[in-house]
Amino acid sequence: HKGDMYNAERFAEATFDSLRDRSNGLDQQSEEVAQGNYDLANVIYKQKGDLMKAEMLVRESLRIRIKLYDVNHLYIGYSSDLLASILMSQHKMGDETKELRERSLAIDIKHCGLDGKNTAVAYFNLGNFYHELVDTQLTTETKIEHLYLSESKYNEALRIFSKILGPDNTKTIQVTRTLSVISKELLRLEPASTMIMK
């Protein structure tokens, strides 16, 4: 509900302002400040607000957390994942976004296991990254290559969701539908690729 999101942003903004107030004596390089940056960025992202502001906030969250924790810490995974989502929302699909998605997946595998729900979500997000890259590719071959990369990540997400949530869960159905779209795209592109190679 839009009103709830507006209230959530106002609350997150007030909390953030309180954390940033130097008179409270809070260490500005602390987890509390990192979490405040993260929370406000997340609310802005979810309500499709100022994505440049959200990007700045979550980058600060990630910067602080990298100083505080081991590189495989779950909180670094959270900040990496949110930053990748915000970058993708701004159509920033470069190496940084790919590396953030891969880092998030590696951290989720380490903490949640190969069959963890967060691992499935991370595979889905990486699949989505490759799928969105398809339209930016200049040749049929690279489009097909990205579709197969996307399909492999989605298949892993489907395996996990089917195992832990069952075939009738909305997340499982969502991945199944996405894989169906990819299959149709491959069927459409592969004959063209074969013709080019002849």
N, C-alpha and C positions, 0 to 999 in steps of 0.2 A: 504494500500500500504506500502510495507516494508520500502521504502525510507522515507515516511512520518513519520513512527513510529521511525525510527532512528533519524530523525530531532527532533521529539517530545521528545525523550529521551535526546538528547543533550541539548535542551532548558530546560527541567525539571532539568537536572543535573546542568546546569549553574545557574538556579534560586535557586536551593538547595544550591549550593556552596556559592552563594551570601548571602543567609539567614544565613548560618552557619558561615560566616565571622564575627568574634567577633569585628572587627574594625568598623562595621556599627552600633554597639551599640544596636542591636535588642535583646530583651529578648528571650533567647533560649528555654523558656518554654511557648512561645506565640502561638496563633492560626496560625499565619503566618508560623512559623516553623513546626507546626503539619501538616498544609496543604501542605507545601513543601515536607515533608516526604511522605505524602499520595500520592501526584501527581507523584513523581518519582517512588514510589513502584507500582503504578497503570500502568504507562507506561511500566515498566520492565515486569510486569505480563502479560500485553496484548501482548507484543511482544515475550513472552516466553523466557525472558532473565534469568539473574542470580536470581533464586527464593529465594535463601538464603539471598541475599542482599535485595530483595524486602520484605521478611519477617521481616528482621531487621528494615527496614525503617518504615513499617506500624505498627510494634510493638511500635516504638518510637512515632509515630503519636497517637496511641491509648493511650499510657502512658500519654502523655501531655494532651490529651483531657479529660481523666478521672480526671486529676487534675483540669482542667478548668471548667468543666460542670457537670450538674446533670447527673446521670447515664442513664436517658432516653433521653438524647439530641441526635438529629438527627446526629450530627457529630460523636458521639460515635458509632452510628449504621453504618455509612459509613465505619469507620475504622474497626469495627468488621466484617462486611461483606467482605471487601477486604482481611483481614487477614484469614478468613475462606476459601476463594477461593484460596489463595496462599498456605495454608496448604493442602487443598485437592489436589492441583496440584502436591504437593510433596508426596502424598499418606499418609499424616498424618491425620488419620481418628479417632482419639481418642476423649475423653470427651471434651477437649478444643475446638475442631472444632465444635462439636455438640452444646456446650454452646454458642459459637460465633454466629452460625446460629440461634439459638433460641433467643438470645439477639437481634439480628438484626430484626427478625420477630416481636418481642414484641415492639420494638421501632417504626417500620414501622406502626404497627397497631395503636399505640398511636398517631402518627403524621399524618398518611395518611388515617386512618379509615379502617374498615373491608373490604371495597371495593376499596381500593386504588391500583393504579398500582404497586407502590413499595411493597405493601403488597403481591400482587400476585407474584412478582418476588421473594420475601423472602420465600413464601410458596414453589415455584418451587425449589429454592436453597436447602431448607430443605428436600424436596422430593428427590432431586438429592443426597444429603448426604446419606439418608437411602438406596437409590437404589444402590449406589456404595458400601455400606457396605454388601450387599447381598452376594457377592462372597467371603467375608472374613469369613462368618459364617460356622461353622463346622457341624451343623445338619440341616436336611431338615426343621424341625419345626422353627428354628431361621431364616432360609432363608425366609420362608413363613411369619413369623412375621414382618421382615424388609420390605418385599414386600408390606404388608398391610399398614405399617406405611408410606412408600413411596407413595403408592396409595392415602392415605387420604390427604396427603399434595398436591400432584399433582391435586387431584379433587378440592381442594379449589382454587388452582391457576387457574384451568380451569373455575370454576364458575365465578371468578372475571374477567379474561380476556374476557370470552364470554359476560359478562355484559357490560364492558366498551369499549372493542375493537371490539366485534362482532365475529361471528363464522368463518369468512373468513380471519381474521388477522393471520399473520405468527406465532405470539406467541401462539395464541389459537390453531392453527394447530399443532405446535410443542408439546404442552402439550398433545393434543389428541393422537398423534403418540406415545408419551412416555407411556401414559396409556395403549395403545394397546399392547405395548411390555410387560408391567407388567402383563396384563391379560394373555398373552401367557405363560409367565414364571410361573404364578400361576397355570394355567391349566396343565402345565408339572410337577410341583412339588407336587400339592395336591394329585393326585392319589398315588404317591410314599409315601406320608405322611400317607395316609389311610392304605396302605399295611403294613407299619411299625407298626402302632397301633394295627393291628389285631393279 
